[in-house]
Amino acid sequence: MAERTKKQNAIQRYFSETAGELRKVSWPSWPEARQLTILVILVMVFMGLFLGLVDLAANKLLNLVLGIQ
């Protein structure tokens, strides 16, 4: 019976190992996190505009090739 109380099931082991790994993580400081967040947002906006322009150009070219409008 002592073995039964000491042995963790898979779910308990998963959560305890996850908590242990999260303690080892080197978390960024708030200024660094803010700077990286702004960078990600700027890259997303740039890529959105770029892909929008590529889509518009491809649409115009396809319409020209197919003779639509």
Backbone as XML, in Angstrom:
<?xml version="1.0"?>
<chain id="A" units="angstrom">
  <residue number="1" name="MET">
    <atom name="N" x="0.823" y="-1.184" z="0.000"/>
    <atom name="CA" x="0.000" y="0.000" z="0.000"/>
    <atom name="C" x="0.874" y="1.257" z="0.000"/>
  </residue>
  <residue number="2" name="ALA">
    <atom name="N" x="2.059" y="1.193" z="0.584"/>
    <atom name="CA" x="2.966" y="2.342" z="0.596"/>
    <atom name="C" x="3.414" y="2.686" z="-0.816"/>
  </residue>
  <residue number="3" name="GLU">
    <atom name="N" x="3.563" y="1.657" z="-1.658"/>
    <atom name="CA" x="3.951" y="1.901" z="-3.039"/>
    <atom name="C" x="2.877" y="2.678" z="-3.778"/>
  </residue>
  <residue number="4" name="ARG">
    <atom name="N" x="1.655" y="2.398" z="-3.475"/>
    <atom name="CA" x="0.543" y="3.029" z="-4.171"/>
    <atom name="C" x="0.480" y="4.529" z="-3.900"/>
  </residue>
  <residue number="5" name="THR">
    <atom name="N" x="0.768" y="4.963" z="-2.701"/>
    <atom name="CA" x="0.684" y="6.377" z="-2.375"/>
    <atom name="C" x="1.875" y="7.152" z="-2.924"/>
  </residue>
  <residue number="6" name="LYS">
    <atom name="N" x="3.030" y="6.500" z="-3.050"/>
    <atom name="CA" x="4.217" y="7.187" z="-3.557"/>
    <atom name="C" x="4.218" y="7.307" z="-5.073"/>
  </residue>
  <residue number="7" name="LYS">
    <atom name="N" x="3.653" y="6.333" z="-5.760"/>
    <atom name="CA" x="3.683" y="6.312" z="-7.210"/>
    <atom name="C" x="2.671" y="7.306" z="-7.774"/>
  </residue>
  <residue number="8" name="GLN">
    <atom name="N" x="3.166" y="8.209" z="-8.630"/>
    <atom name="CA" x="2.284" y="9.190" z="-9.247"/>
    <atom name="C" x="1.693" y="8.615" z="-10.531"/>
  </residue>
  <residue number="9" name="ASN">
    <atom name="N" x="0.477" y="9.009" z="-10.813"/>
    <atom name="CA" x="-0.079" y="8.586" z="-12.088"/>
    <atom name="C" x="0.454" y="9.521" z="-13.186"/>
  </residue>
  <residue number="10" name="ALA">
    <atom name="N" x="0.121" y="9.247" z="-14.420"/>
    <atom name="CA" x="0.693" y="9.980" z="-15.548"/>
    <atom name="C" x="0.335" y="11.463" z="-15.514"/>
  </residue>
  <residue number="11" name="ILE">
    <atom name="N" x="-0.870" y="11.796" z="-15.125"/>
    <atom name="CA" x="-1.300" y="13.200" z="-15.094"/>
    <atom name="C" x="-0.550" y="13.968" z="-14.018"/>
  </residue>
  <residue number="12" name="GLN">
    <atom name="N" x="-0.420" y="13.396" z="-12.833"/>
    <atom name="CA" x="0.324" y="14.063" z="-11.759"/>
    <atom name="C" x="1.785" y="14.245" z="-12.147"/>
  </residue>
  <residue number="13" name="ARG">
    <atom name="N" x="2.372" y="13.233" z="-12.750"/>
    <atom name="CA" x="3.771" y="13.320" z="-13.167"/>
    <atom name="C" x="3.947" y="14.393" z="-14.232"/>
  </residue>
  <residue number="14" name="TYR">
    <atom name="N" x="3.012" y="14.467" z="-15.170"/>
    <atom name="CA" x="3.076" y="15.483" z="-16.231"/>
    <atom name="C" x="3.097" y="16.890" z="-15.628"/>
  </residue>
  <residue number="15" name="PHE">
    <atom name="N" x="2.166" y="17.154" z="-14.710"/>
    <atom name="CA" x="2.093" y="18.488" z="-14.121"/>
    <atom name="C" x="3.295" y="18.801" z="-13.235"/>
  </residue>
  <residue number="16" name="SER">
    <atom name="N" x="3.799" y="17.842" z="-12.501"/>
    <atom name="CA" x="4.966" y="18.124" z="-11.665"/>
    <atom name="C" x="6.210" y="18.342" z="-12.530"/>
  </residue>
  <residue number="17" name="GLU">
    <atom name="N" x="6.359" y="17.582" z="-13.617"/>
    <atom name="CA" x="7.495" y="17.789" z="-14.512"/>
    <atom name="C" x="7.373" y="19.121" z="-15.249"/>
  </residue>
  <residue number="18" name="THR">
    <atom name="N" x="6.155" y="19.489" z="-15.629"/>
    <atom name="CA" x="5.938" y="20.772" z="-16.298"/>
    <atom name="C" x="6.294" y="21.925" z="-15.373"/>
  </residue>
  <residue number="19" name="ALA">
    <atom name="N" x="5.856" y="21.853" z="-14.129"/>
    <atom name="CA" x="6.184" y="22.902" z="-13.154"/>
    <atom name="C" x="7.688" y="22.983" z="-12.945"/>
  </residue>
  <residue number="20" name="GLY">
    <atom name="N" x="8.355" y="21.857" z="-12.900"/>
    <atom name="CA" x="9.813" y="21.841" z="-12.742"/>
    <atom name="C" x="10.518" y="22.486" z="-13.928"/>
  </residue>
  <residue number="21" name="GLU">
    <atom name="N" x="10.028" y="22.214" z="-15.129"/>
    <atom name="CA" x="10.638" y="22.816" z="-16.320"/>
    <atom name="C" x="10.387" y="24.315" z="-16.362"/>
  </residue>
  <residue number="22" name="LEU">
    <atom name="N" x="9.202" y="24.760" z="-15.944"/>
    <atom name="CA" x="8.896" y="26.192" z="-15.960"/>
    <atom name="C" x="9.763" y="26.957" z="-14.956"/>
  </residue>
  <residue number="23" name="ARG">
    <atom name="N" x="10.210" y="26.293" z="-13.891"/>
    <atom name="CA" x="11.104" y="26.958" z="-12.933"/>
    <atom name="C" x="12.484" y="27.206" z="-13.546"/>
  </residue>
  <residue number="24" name="LYS">
    <atom name="N" x="12.860" y="26.402" z="-14.553"/>
    <atom name="CA" x="14.176" y="26.536" z="-15.187"/>
    <atom name="C" x="14.207" y="27.595" z="-16.281"/>
  </residue>
  <residue number="25" name="VAL">
    <atom name="N" x="13.033" y="28.068" z="-16.718"/>
    <atom name="CA" x="12.954" y="28.997" z="-17.843"/>
    <atom name="C" x="13.536" y="30.344" z="-17.456"/>
  </residue>
  <residue number="26" name="SER">
    <atom name="N" x="14.290" y="30.932" z="-18.380"/>
    <atom name="CA" x="14.815" y="32.281" z="-18.195"/>
    <atom name="C" x="13.816" y="33.262" z="-18.800"/>
  </residue>
  <residue number="27" name="TRP">
    <atom name="N" x="12.970" y="33.841" z="-17.947"/>
    <atom name="CA" x="11.918" y="34.730" z="-18.423"/>
    <atom name="C" x="12.498" y="36.102" z="-18.754"/>
  </residue>
  <residue number="28" name="PRO">
    <atom name="N" x="12.003" y="36.769" z="-19.809"/>
    <atom name="CA" x="12.506" y="38.113" z="-20.147"/>
    <atom name="C" x="11.995" y="39.147" z="-19.140"/>
  </residue>
  <residue number="29" name="SER">
    <atom name="N" x="12.738" y="40.244" z="-19.050"/>
    <atom name="CA" x="12.289" y="41.344" z="-18.191"/>
    <atom name="C" x="11.099" y="42.028" z="-18.876"/>
  </residue>
  <residue number="30" name="TRP">
    <atom name="N" x="10.370" y="42.866" z="-18.107"/>
    <atom name="CA" x="9.212" y="43.551" z="-18.690"/>
    <atom name="C" x="9.611" y="44.452" z="-19.850"/>
  </residue>
  <residue number="31" name="PRO">
    <atom name="N" x="10.674" y="45.267" z="-19.746"/>
    <atom name="CA" x="11.048" y="46.099" z="-20.901"/>
    <atom name="C" x="11.416" y="45.260" z="-22.133"/>
  </residue>
  <residue number="32" name="GLU">
    <atom name="N" x="12.101" y="44.150" z="-21.912"/>
    <atom name="CA" x="12.461" y="43.284" z="-23.028"/>
    <atom name="C" x="11.210" y="42.644" z="-23.640"/>
  </residue>
  <residue number="33" name="ALA">
    <atom name="N" x="10.290" y="42.212" z="-22.813"/>
    <atom name="CA" x="9.038" y="41.616" z="-23.319"/>
    <atom name="C" x="8.229" y="42.642" z="-24.097"/>
  </residue>
  <residue number="34" name="ARG">
    <atom name="N" x="8.175" y="43.877" z="-23.599"/>
    <atom name="CA" x="7.448" y="44.944" z="-24.291"/>
    <atom name="C" x="8.088" y="45.235" z="-25.641"/>
  </residue>
  <residue number="35" name="GLN">
    <atom name="N" x="9.410" y="45.314" z="-25.682"/>
    <atom name="CA" x="10.127" y="45.589" z="-26.925"/>
    <atom name="C" x="9.899" y="44.471" z="-27.947"/>
  </residue>
  <residue number="36" name="LEU">
    <atom name="N" x="9.962" y="43.235" z="-27.509"/>
    <atom name="CA" x="9.736" y="42.114" z="-28.417"/>
    <atom name="C" x="8.286" y="42.059" z="-28.896"/>
  </residue>
  <residue number="37" name="THR">
    <atom name="N" x="7.339" y="42.431" z="-28.027"/>
    <atom name="CA" x="5.930" y="42.459" z="-28.421"/>
    <atom name="C" x="5.703" y="43.508" z="-29.500"/>
  </residue>
  <residue number="38" name="ILE">
    <atom name="N" x="6.292" y="44.689" z="-29.333"/>
    <atom name="CA" x="6.171" y="45.747" z="-30.338"/>
    <atom name="C" x="6.790" y="45.296" z="-31.654"/>
  </residue>
  <residue number="39" name="LEU">
    <atom name="N" x="7.926" y="44.627" z="-31.585"/>
    <atom name="CA" x="8.575" y="44.116" z="-32.795"/>
    <atom name="C" x="7.678" y="43.116" z="-33.514"/>
  </residue>
  <residue number="40" name="VAL">
    <atom name="N" x="7.066" y="42.209" z="-32.777"/>
    <atom name="CA" x="6.180" y="41.209" z="-33.386"/>
    <atom name="C" x="4.986" y="41.895" z="-34.048"/>
  </residue>
  <residue number="41" name="ILE">
    <atom name="N" x="4.405" y="42.889" z="-33.382"/>
    <atom name="CA" x="3.255" y="43.600" z="-33.956"/>
    <atom name="C" x="3.659" y="44.330" z="-35.236"/>
  </residue>
  <residue number="42" name="LEU">
    <atom name="N" x="4.824" y="44.982" z="-35.229"/>
    <atom name="CA" x="5.282" y="45.675" z="-36.433"/>
    <atom name="C" x="5.525" y="44.710" z="-37.588"/>
  </residue>
  <residue number="43" name="VAL">
    <atom name="N" x="6.125" y="43.573" z="-37.312"/>
    <atom name="CA" x="6.365" y="42.576" z="-38.362"/>
    <atom name="C" x="5.031" y="42.052" z="-38.898"/>
  </residue>
  <residue number="44" name="MET">
    <atom name="N" x="4.059" y="41.840" z="-38.013"/>
    <atom name="CA" x="2.744" y="41.371" z="-38.464"/>
    <atom name="C" x="2.067" y="42.396" z="-39.365"/>
  </residue>
  <residue number="45" name="VAL">
    <atom name="N" x="2.135" y="43.676" z="-38.998"/>
    <atom name="CA" x="1.532" y="44.727" z="-39.823"/>
    <atom name="C" x="2.231" y="44.791" z="-41.170"/>
  </residue>
  <residue number="46" name="PHE">
    <atom name="N" x="3.565" y="44.773" z="-41.178"/>
    <atom name="CA" x="4.314" y="44.816" z="-42.429"/>
    <atom name="C" x="3.960" y="43.630" z="-43.318"/>
  </residue>
  <residue number="47" name="MET">
    <atom name="N" x="3.942" y="42.431" z="-42.753"/>
    <atom name="CA" x="3.627" y="41.241" z="-43.545"/>
    <atom name="C" x="2.187" y="41.275" z="-44.040"/>
  </residue>
  <residue number="48" name="GLY">
    <atom name="N" x="1.270" y="41.788" z="-43.239"/>
    <atom name="CA" x="-0.122" y="41.918" z="-43.670"/>
    <atom name="C" x="-0.246" y="42.846" z="-44.862"/>
  </residue>
  <residue number="49" name="LEU">
    <atom name="N" x="0.433" y="43.995" z="-44.795"/>
    <atom name="CA" x="0.411" y="44.933" z="-45.921"/>
    <atom name="C" x="1.073" y="44.334" z="-47.158"/>
  </residue>
  <residue number="50" name="PHE">
    <atom name="N" x="2.209" y="43.701" z="-46.968"/>
    <atom name="CA" x="2.926" y="43.094" z="-48.082"/>
    <atom name="C" x="2.079" y="42.011" z="-48.757"/>
  </residue>
  <residue number="51" name="LEU">
    <atom name="N" x="1.513" y="41.109" z="-47.963"/>
    <atom name="CA" x="0.701" y="40.031" z="-48.534"/>
    <atom name="C" x="-0.581" y="40.575" z="-49.167"/>
  </residue>
  <residue number="52" name="GLY">
    <atom name="N" x="-1.132" y="41.631" z="-48.600"/>
    <atom name="CA" x="-2.303" y="42.277" z="-49.203"/>
    <atom name="C" x="-1.974" y="42.850" z="-50.568"/>
  </residue>
  <residue number="53" name="LEU">
    <atom name="N" x="-0.814" y="43.489" z="-50.689"/>
    <atom name="CA" x="-0.395" y="44.050" z="-51.978"/>
    <atom name="C" x="-0.099" y="42.948" z="-52.990"/>
  </residue>
  <residue number="54" name="VAL">
    <atom name="N" x="0.547" y="41.877" z="-52.561"/>
    <atom name="CA" x="0.819" y="40.749" z="-53.459"/>
    <atom name="C" x="-0.497" y="40.133" z="-53.924"/>
  </residue>
  <residue number="55" name="ASP">
    <atom name="N" x="-1.458" y="39.987" z="-53.039"/>
    <atom name="CA" x="-2.765" y="39.431" z="-53.398"/>
    <atom name="C" x="-3.469" y="40.345" z="-54.402"/>
  </residue>
  <residue number="56" name="LEU">
    <atom name="N" x="-3.432" y="41.646" z="-54.178"/>
    <atom name="CA" x="-4.058" y="42.605" z="-55.087"/>
    <atom name="C" x="-3.416" y="42.531" z="-56.469"/>
  </residue>
  <residue number="57" name="ALA">
    <atom name="N" x="-2.084" y="42.496" z="-56.509"/>
    <atom name="CA" x="-1.374" y="42.417" z="-57.785"/>
    <atom name="C" x="-1.677" y="41.097" z="-58.497"/>
  </residue>
  <residue number="58" name="ALA">
    <atom name="N" x="-1.703" y="40.004" z="-57.778"/>
    <atom name="CA" x="-1.997" y="38.706" z="-58.384"/>
    <atom name="C" x="-3.427" y="38.680" z="-58.916"/>
  </residue>
  <residue number="59" name="ASN">
    <atom name="N" x="-4.352" y="39.281" z="-58.171"/>
    <atom name="CA" x="-5.741" y="39.343" z="-58.600"/>
    <atom name="C" x="-5.867" y="40.152" z="-59.891"/>
  </residue>
  <residue number="60" name="LYS">
    <atom name="N" x="-5.219" y="41.316" z="-59.954"/>
    <atom name="CA" x="-5.259" y="42.159" z="-61.155"/>
    <atom name="C" x="-4.647" y="41.426" z="-62.345"/>
  </residue>
  <residue number="61" name="LEU">
    <atom name="N" x="-3.511" y="40.764" z="-62.113"/>
    <atom name="CA" x="-2.828" y="40.048" z="-63.187"/>
    <atom name="C" x="-3.683" y="38.887" z="-63.692"/>
  </residue>
  <residue number="62" name="LEU">
    <atom name="N" x="-4.278" y="38.145" z="-62.793"/>
    <atom name="CA" x="-5.133" y="37.020" z="-63.175"/>
    <atom name="C" x="-6.352" y="37.497" z="-63.953"/>
  </residue>
  <residue number="63" name="ASN">
    <atom name="N" x="-6.957" y="38.595" z="-63.492"/>
    <atom name="CA" x="-8.091" y="39.158" z="-64.217"/>
    <atom name="C" x="-7.679" y="39.609" z="-65.618"/>
  </residue>
  <residue number="64" name="LEU">
    <atom name="N" x="-6.482" y="40.176" z="-65.749"/>
    <atom name="CA" x="-5.986" y="40.618" z="-67.052"/>
    <atom name="C" x="-5.750" y="39.410" z="-67.976"/>
  </residue>
  <residue number="65" name="VAL">
    <atom name="N" x="-5.147" y="38.362" z="-67.442"/>
    <atom name="CA" x="-4.858" y="37.165" z="-68.234"/>
    <atom name="C" x="-6.157" y="36.479" z="-68.665"/>
  </residue>
  <residue number="66" name="LEU">
    <atom name="N" x="-7.120" y="36.405" z="-67.770"/>
    <atom name="CA" x="-8.381" y="35.729" z="-68.078"/>
    <atom name="C" x="-9.353" y="36.632" z="-68.837"/>
  </residue>
  <residue number="67" name="GLY">
    <atom name="N" x="-9.029" y="37.903" z="-68.975"/>
    <atom name="CA" x="-9.891" y="38.841" z="-69.706"/>
    <atom name="C" x="-11.142" y="39.227" z="-68.953"/>
  </residue>
  <residue number="68" name="ILE">
    <atom name="N" x="-11.093" y="39.173" z="-67.644"/>
    <atom name="CA" x="-12.234" y="39.565" z="-66.831"/>
    <atom name="C" x="-12.089" y="41.053" z="-66.525"/>
  </residue>
  <residue number="69" name="GLN">
    <atom name="N" x="-13.100" y="41.829" z="-66.879"/>
    <atom name="CA" x="-13.157" y="43.290" z="-66.691"/>
    <atom name="C" x="-12.104" y="43.957" z="-67.469"/>
  </residue>
</chain>
